[in-house]
């Protein structure tokens, strides 16, 4: 089984179960310590985002554990990255707008999980030639659009930078991609940029 082969299974894993609805976040607010966690506990919309992300993460774990090759390593890496993401979310106290930072963290993480583990079918797929690079690009219609880029044996995931930057994506630890109406381009982690054309 591969991530690309089971988006339907992951979608089914997110189906609501009668009687399990709740208003608070997925974590225990009695144990909330960071300013981000306390804000989430007091904000119904952010609490709903937290529950949704918990469902996405559970679906991603299910996909990772079902891989034919590298299931244990992939699952361990996924769990470690989620712990790292939580630490990053809790750093939002440094930002001038705590709520905006927390919301963006959740939306970007959701987009990354959906893209990396193909939790939904992509809404668009492009075959791009960008200088010497040949890319297969999947875009996902999450609230903040997600991005999956395949280049040879490498896979990069990311999300749209912000709600007000349509078509401009970051790729986690791998640069960025612009999918504009008039021009498309890709940049690597070192800032080297290539114009792209649809193949």
Secondary structure, 3 states (H helix, E strand, C coil): CCHHHCHHHHHHHCCCCCCCCCCCCCCCHHHCCCHHHHHHHHCHHHHHHHHHHHHHHHHHHHHHHCCCCCHHHHHHHHHHHHHHHHHHHHHHHHCCCHHHHHHHHHHHHHHHHHHHHCCCCCCEEEEEEECCEEEEEEEECCCCCEEEEEECCEEEEEEECCCCCCCEEEECCCEEEEECCCCEEEECCCCCEEEEEEC
